């Protein structure tokens, strides 16, 4: 059994949703394409991860060269364990 919604409640819901869309569009910025922003963000995350991976490879090689652990290299250079 479905609950019925009055026409007035439907109109109010539509008006509320349209107001929310306007508010979110205002936050995003006029003329901004949300999909383009997401694609750019994903590309930047990809670039960041590649650089991070390269840095971790170098840290690993330095640790092997010094015959110590990666954790010790992090400690020696005051590197944090998080991103």
N, CA, C and O atoms as a GROMACS GRO file, in nm:
protein
  332
    1UNK      N    1   0.084  -0.117   0.000
    1UNK     CA    2   0.000   0.000   0.000
    1UNK      C    3   0.089   0.124   0.000
    1UNK      O    4   0.182   0.133   0.080
    2UNK      N    5   0.062   0.217  -0.087
    2UNK     CA    6   0.141   0.338  -0.099
    2UNK      C    7   0.073   0.454  -0.026
    2UNK      O    8  -0.049   0.469  -0.032
    3UNK      N    9   0.152   0.532   0.041
    3UNK     CA   10   0.097   0.651   0.106
    3UNK      C   11   0.077   0.758  -0.001
    3UNK      O   12   0.164   0.781  -0.084
    4UNK      N   13  -0.038   0.821   0.002
    4UNK     CA   14  -0.063   0.926  -0.097
    4UNK      C   15  -0.010   1.059  -0.044
    4UNK      O   16  -0.011   1.086   0.076
    5UNK      N   17   0.038   1.139  -0.138
    5UNK     CA   18   0.090   1.270  -0.104
    5UNK      C   19   0.002   1.373  -0.175
    5UNK      O   20  -0.027   1.360  -0.293
    6UNK      N   21  -0.038   1.472  -0.101
    6UNK     CA   22  -0.125   1.572  -0.161
    6UNK      C   23  -0.050   1.652  -0.266
    6UNK      O   24   0.073   1.660  -0.264
    7UNK      N   25  -0.125   1.710  -0.357
    7UNK     CA   26  -0.064   1.792  -0.462
    7UNK      C   27   0.015   1.906  -0.400
    7UNK      O   28   0.123   1.941  -0.449
    8UNK      N   29  -0.035   1.964  -0.295
    8UNK     CA   30   0.034   2.076  -0.230
    8UNK      C   31   0.166   2.030  -0.167
    8UNK      O   32   0.268   2.099  -0.176
    9UNK      N   33   0.163   1.912  -0.105
    9UNK     CA   34   0.287   1.857  -0.048
    9UNK      C   35   0.389   1.826  -0.158
    9UNK      O   36   0.509   1.846  -0.140
   10UNK      N   37   0.340   1.776  -0.271
   10UNK     CA   38   0.430   1.750  -0.384
   10UNK      C   39   0.492   1.879  -0.435
   10UNK      O   40   0.612   1.884  -0.461
   11UNK      N   41   0.411   1.982  -0.449
   11UNK     CA   42   0.462   2.112  -0.496
   11UNK      C   43   0.566   2.167  -0.399
   11UNK      O   44   0.669   2.220  -0.440
   12UNK      N   45   0.538   2.154  -0.270
   12UNK     CA   46   0.632   2.203  -0.169
   12UNK      C   47   0.763   2.124  -0.175
   12UNK      O   48   0.870   2.182  -0.163
   13UNK      N   49   0.754   1.993  -0.192
   13UNK     CA   50   0.874   1.909  -0.201
   13UNK      C   51   0.957   1.949  -0.323
   13UNK      O   52   1.079   1.961  -0.314
   14UNK      N   53   0.890   1.969  -0.437
   14UNK     CA   54   0.959   2.012  -0.559
   14UNK      C   55   1.026   2.147  -0.536
   14UNK      O   56   1.140   2.167  -0.576
   15UNK      N   57   0.955   2.240  -0.474
   15UNK     CA   58   1.011   2.373  -0.447
   15UNK      C   59   1.132   2.363  -0.355
   15UNK      O   60   1.232   2.431  -0.376
   16UNK      N   61   1.123   2.278  -0.254
   16UNK     CA   62   1.236   2.258  -0.161
   16UNK      C   63   1.357   2.201  -0.234
   16UNK      O   64   1.470   2.244  -0.211
   17UNK      N   65   1.332   2.103  -0.321
   17UNK     CA   66   1.443   2.043  -0.397
   17UNK      C   67   1.505   2.143  -0.494
   17UNK      O   68   1.627   2.146  -0.510
   18UNK      N   69   1.422   2.223  -0.558
   18UNK     CA   70   1.476   2.325  -0.650
   18UNK      C   71   1.558   2.428  -0.574
   18UNK      O   72   1.661   2.474  -0.624
   19UNK      N   73   1.513   2.464  -0.453
   19UNK     CA   74   1.590   2.559  -0.370
   19UNK      C   75   1.723   2.498  -0.330
   19UNK      O   76   1.826   2.566  -0.328
   20UNK      N   77   1.722   2.370  -0.298
   20UNK     CA   78   1.846   2.301  -0.262
   20UNK      C   79   1.942   2.296  -0.380
   20UNK      O   80   2.063   2.315  -0.364
   21UNK      N   81   1.889   2.271  -0.500
   21UNK     CA   82   1.972   2.271  -0.621
   21UNK      C   83   2.034   2.408  -0.641
   21UNK      O   84   2.153   2.418  -0.672
   22UNK      N   85   1.957   2.512  -0.625
   22UNK     CA   86   2.008   2.649  -0.640
   22UNK      C   87   2.118   2.677  -0.538
   22UNK      O   88   2.221   2.736  -0.571
   23UNK      N   89   2.096   2.635  -0.414
   23UNK     CA   90   2.196   2.657  -0.308
   23UNK      C   91   2.327   2.585  -0.341
   23UNK      O   92   2.435   2.642  -0.330
   24UNK      N   93   2.315   2.459  -0.382
   24UNK     CA   94   2.435   2.381  -0.414
   24UNK      C   95   2.505   2.437  -0.537
   24UNK      O   96   2.628   2.439  -0.542
   25UNK      N   97   2.429   2.483  -0.636
   25UNK     CA   98   2.489   2.544  -0.754
   25UNK      C   99   2.564   2.670  -0.715
   25UNK      O  100   2.671   2.699  -0.769
   26UNK      N  101   2.509   2.745  -0.620
   26UNK     CA  102   2.576   2.864  -0.570
   26UNK      C  103   2.707   2.831  -0.502
   26UNK      O  104   2.806   2.904  -0.519
   27UNK      N  105   2.710   2.723  -0.425
   27UNK     CA  106   2.834   2.679  -0.361
   27UNK      C  107   2.937   2.636  -0.464
   27UNK      O  108   3.056   2.665  -0.452
   28UNK      N  109   2.890   2.567  -0.566
   28UNK     CA  110   2.979   2.518  -0.671
   28UNK      C  111   3.033   2.634  -0.753
   28UNK      O  112   3.150   2.633  -0.792
   29UNK      N  113   2.950   2.732  -0.779
   29UNK     CA  114   2.990   2.846  -0.859
   29UNK      C  115   2.915   2.847  -0.989
   29UNK      O  116   2.893   2.742  -1.050
   30UNK      N  117   2.875   2.964  -1.032
   30UNK     CA  118   2.801   2.975  -1.157
   30UNK      C  119   2.886   2.930  -1.275
   30UNK      O  120   3.004   2.962  -1.284
   31UNK      N  121   2.824   2.857  -1.364
   31UNK     CA  122   2.892   2.814  -1.484
   31UNK      C  123   2.994   2.703  -1.462
   31UNK      O  124   3.065   2.665  -1.556
   32UNK      N  125   3.004   2.649  -1.341
   32UNK     CA  126   3.099   2.542  -1.314
   32UNK      C  127   3.034   2.408  -1.346
   32UNK      O  128   2.916   2.387  -1.320
   33UNK      N  129   3.111   2.320  -1.402
   33UNK     CA  130   3.063   2.187  -1.437
   33UNK      C  131   3.111   2.088  -1.331
   33UNK      O  132   3.231   2.064  -1.318
   34UNK      N  133   3.018   2.034  -1.256
   34UNK     CA  134   3.052   1.942  -1.147
   34UNK      C  135   3.131   1.822  -1.198
   34UNK      O  136   3.225   1.778  -1.132
   35UNK      N  137   3.095   1.770  -1.313
   35UNK     CA  138   3.165   1.654  -1.368
   35UNK      C  139   3.311   1.688  -1.400
   35UNK      O  140   3.401   1.608  -1.375
   36UNK      N  141   3.334   1.807  -1.454
   36UNK     CA  142   3.471   1.850  -1.485
   36UNK      C  143   3.552   1.866  -1.357
   36UNK      O  144   3.671   1.833  -1.354
   37UNK      N  145   3.489   1.916  -1.253
   37UNK     CA  146   3.558   1.932  -1.124
   37UNK      C  147   3.597   1.795  -1.068
   37UNK      O  148   3.708   1.778  -1.019
   38UNK      N  149   3.506   1.700  -1.075
   38UNK     CA  150   3.534   1.565  -1.025
   38UNK      C  151   3.646   1.500  -1.106
   38UNK      O  152   3.736   1.438  -1.049
   39UNK      N  153   3.642   1.514  -1.238
   39UNK     CA  154   3.748   1.457  -1.323
   39UNK      C  155   3.884   1.517  -1.288
   39UNK      O  156   3.983   1.446  -1.280
   40UNK      N  157   3.888   1.650  -1.267
   40UNK     CA  158   4.013   1.716  -1.231
   40UNK      C  159   4.063   1.665  -1.095
   40UNK      O  160   4.182   1.640  -1.078
   41UNK      N  161   3.972   1.651  -1.002
   41UNK     CA  162   4.009   1.602  -0.868
   41UNK      C  163   4.067   1.461  -0.877
   41UNK      O  164   4.168   1.431  -0.812
   42UNK      N  165   4.005   1.376  -0.955
   42UNK     CA  166   4.054   1.238  -0.971
   42UNK      C  167   4.193   1.240  -1.034
   42UNK      O  168   4.280   1.163  -0.993
   43UNK      N  169   4.215   1.326  -1.134
   43UNK     CA  170   4.346   1.336  -1.197
   43UNK      C  171   4.451   1.382  -1.096
   43UNK      O  172   4.561   1.328  -1.092
   44UNK      N  173   4.416   1.482  -1.015
   44UNK     CA  174   4.510   1.530  -0.914
   44UNK      C  175   4.543   1.421  -0.811
   44UNK      O  176   4.658   1.408  -0.769
   45UNK      N  177   4.442   1.343  -0.772
   45UNK     CA  178   4.467   1.231  -0.679
   45UNK      C  179   4.558   1.127  -0.742
   45UNK      O  180   4.647   1.072  -0.676
   46UNK      N  181   4.538   1.100  -0.870
   46UNK     CA  182   4.622   1.005  -0.942
   46UNK      C  183   4.767   1.055  -0.945
   46UNK      O  184   4.860   0.980  -0.917
   47UNK      N  185   4.785   1.184  -0.978
   47UNK     CA  186   4.920   1.242  -0.981
   47UNK      C  187   4.985   1.235  -0.843
   47UNK      O  188   5.102   1.199  -0.830
   48UNK      N  189   4.908   1.269  -0.739
   48UNK     CA  190   4.959   1.263  -0.602
   48UNK      C  191   5.005   1.121  -0.568
   48UNK      O  192   5.113   1.102  -0.512
   49UNK      N  193   4.923   1.023  -0.601
   49UNK     CA  194   4.958   0.885  -0.569
   49UNK      C  195   5.084   0.840  -0.642
   49UNK      O  196   5.164   0.766  -0.585
   50UNK      N  197   5.102   0.883  -0.766
   50UNK     CA  198   5.224   0.847  -0.839
   50UNK      C  199   5.348   0.907  -0.772
   50UNK      O  200   5.450   0.840  -0.758
   51UNK      N  201   5.338   1.034  -0.731
   51UNK     CA  202   5.450   1.099  -0.664
   51UNK      C  203   5.477   1.033  -0.530
   51UNK      O  204   5.593   1.010  -0.494
   52UNK      N  205   5.372   1.002  -0.457
   52UNK     CA  206   5.388   0.935  -0.327
   52UNK      C  207   5.455   0.798  -0.344
   52UNK      O  208   5.544   0.762  -0.267
   53UNK      N  209   5.411   0.722  -0.444
   53UNK     CA  210   5.471   0.591  -0.470
   53UNK      C  211   5.620   0.604  -0.503
   53UNK      O  212   5.702   0.525  -0.456
   54UNK      N  213   5.655   0.704  -0.584
   54UNK     CA  214   5.795   0.726  -0.620
   54UNK      C  215   5.876   0.761  -0.496
   54UNK      O  216   5.988   0.711  -0.479
   55UNK      N  217   5.822   0.846  -0.410
   55UNK     CA  218   5.892   0.885  -0.287
   55UNK      C  219   5.911   0.764  -0.197
   55UNK      O  220   6.017   0.747  -0.137
   56UNK      N  221   5.809   0.681  -0.186
   56UNK     CA  222   5.821   0.562  -0.102
   56UNK      C  223   5.925   0.463  -0.158
   56UNK      O  224   5.996   0.397  -0.082
   57UNK      N  225   5.934   0.455  -0.289
   57UNK     CA  226   6.036   0.370  -0.351
   57UNK      C  227   6.175   0.421  -0.315
   57UNK      O  228   6.264   0.343  -0.281
   58UNK      N  229   6.193   0.552  -0.324
   58UNK     CA  230   6.324   0.610  -0.289
   58UNK      C  231   6.356   0.590  -0.142
   58UNK      O  232   6.470   0.560  -0.107
   59UNK      N  233   6.258   0.607  -0.057
   59UNK     CA  234   6.280   0.585   0.086
   59UNK      C  235   6.318   0.440   0.112
   59UNK      O  236   6.406   0.411   0.193
   60UNK      N  237   6.251   0.349   0.043
   60UNK     CA  238   6.284   0.206   0.057
   60UNK      C  239   6.426   0.177   0.011
   60UNK      O  240   6.497   0.099   0.075
   61UNK      N  241   6.467   0.237  -0.099
   61UNK     CA  242   6.605   0.216  -0.148
   61UNK      C  243   6.707   0.276  -0.052
   61UNK      O  244   6.812   0.217  -0.028
   62UNK      N  245   6.675   0.394   0.003
   62UNK     CA  246   6.765   0.456   0.101
   62UNK      C  247   6.778   0.368   0.225
   62UNK      O  248   6.887   0.351   0.278
   63UNK      N  249   6.666   0.312   0.270
   63UNK     CA  250   6.669   0.223   0.386
   63UNK      C  251   6.755   0.100   0.357
   63UNK      O  252   6.833   0.058   0.441
   64UNK      N  253   6.740   0.043   0.239
   64UNK     CA  254   6.821  -0.074   0.203
   64UNK      C  255   6.968  -0.037   0.195
   64UNK      O  256   7.054  -0.112   0.242
   65UNK      N  257   6.998   0.077   0.136
   65UNK     CA  258   7.136   0.122   0.123
   65UNK      C  259   7.199   0.145   0.260
   65UNK      O  260   7.316   0.114   0.281
   66UNK      N  261   7.122   0.200   0.354
   66UNK     CA  262   7.171   0.226   0.489
   66UNK      C  263   7.158   0.105   0.580
   66UNK      O  264   7.200   0.108   0.696
   67UNK      N  265   7.100  -0.001   0.527
   67UNK     CA  266   7.077  -0.124   0.603
   67UNK      C  267   6.997  -0.096   0.730
   67UNK      O  268   7.036  -0.134   0.841
   68UNK      N  269   6.886  -0.028   0.711
   68UNK     CA  270   6.795   0.005   0.821
   68UNK      C  271   6.653  -0.014   0.772
   68UNK      O  272   6.631  -0.066   0.663
   69UNK      N  273   6.558   0.025   0.850
   69UNK     CA  274   6.417   0.008   0.814
   69UNK      C  275   6.359   0.137   0.756
   69UNK      O  276   6.411   0.247   0.778
   70UNK      N  277   6.253   0.121   0.684
   70UNK     CA  278   6.182   0.237   0.631
   70UNK      C  279   6.129   0.321   0.747
   70UNK      O  280   6.133   0.444   0.741
   71UNK      N  281   6.082   0.256   0.850
   71UNK     CA  282   6.034   0.328   0.969
   71UNK      C  283   6.145   0.416   1.026
   71UNK      O  284   6.119   0.528   1.068
   72UNK      N  285   6.268   0.364   1.029
   72UNK     CA  286   6.379   0.443   1.082
   72UNK      C  287   6.410   0.562   0.992
   72UNK      O  288   6.442   0.670   1.041
   73UNK      N  289   6.402   0.544   0.861
   73UNK     CA  290   6.423   0.656   0.768
   73UNK      C  291   6.317   0.763   0.792
   73UNK      O  292   6.348   0.882   0.796
   74UNK      N  293   6.193   0.721   0.809
   74UNK     CA  294   6.086   0.817   0.840
   74UNK      C  295   6.118   0.894   0.967
   74UNK      O  296   6.101   1.016   0.973
   75UNK      N  297   6.165   0.822   1.067
   75UNK     CA  298   6.200   0.886   1.194
   75UNK      C  299   6.318   0.981   1.177
   75UNK      O  300   6.316   1.093   1.228
   76UNK      N  301   6.421   0.937   1.104
   76UNK     CA  302   6.542   1.020   1.084
   76UNK      C  303   6.510   1.152   1.013
   76UNK      O  304   6.572   1.254   1.041
   77UNK      N  305   6.414   1.149   0.922
   77UNK     CA  306   6.382   1.268   0.843
   77UNK      C  307   6.251   1.336   0.889
   77UNK      O  308   6.196   1.420   0.819
   78UNK      N  309   6.205   1.299   1.007
   78UNK     CA  310   6.082   1.356   1.063
   78UNK      C  311   5.965   1.347   0.965
   78UNK      O  312   5.887   1.441   0.950
   79UNK      N  313   5.953   1.233   0.900
   79UNK     CA  314   5.842   1.210   0.808
   79UNK      C  315   5.726   1.149   0.884
   79UNK      O  316   5.746   1.060   0.966
   80UNK      N  317   5.606   1.196   0.856
   80UNK     CA  318   5.489   1.143   0.922
   80UNK      C  319   5.445   1.013   0.853
   80UNK      O  320   5.475   0.990   0.736
   81UNK      N  321   5.375   0.932   0.928
   81UNK     CA  322   5.328   0.803   0.877
   81UNK      C  323   5.199   0.816   0.796
   81UNK      O  324   5.156   0.719   0.732
   82UNK      N  325   5.138   0.931   0.798
   82UNK     CA  326   5.010   0.947   0.728
   82UNK      C  327   5.030   1.030   0.602
   82UNK      O  328   5.137   1.088   0.581
   83UNK      N  329   4.926   1.036   0.519
   83UNK     CA  330   4.931   1.113   0.394
   83UNK      C  331   4.936   1.260   0.421
   83UNK      O  332   4.941   1.340   0.327
   0.00000   0.00000   0.00000
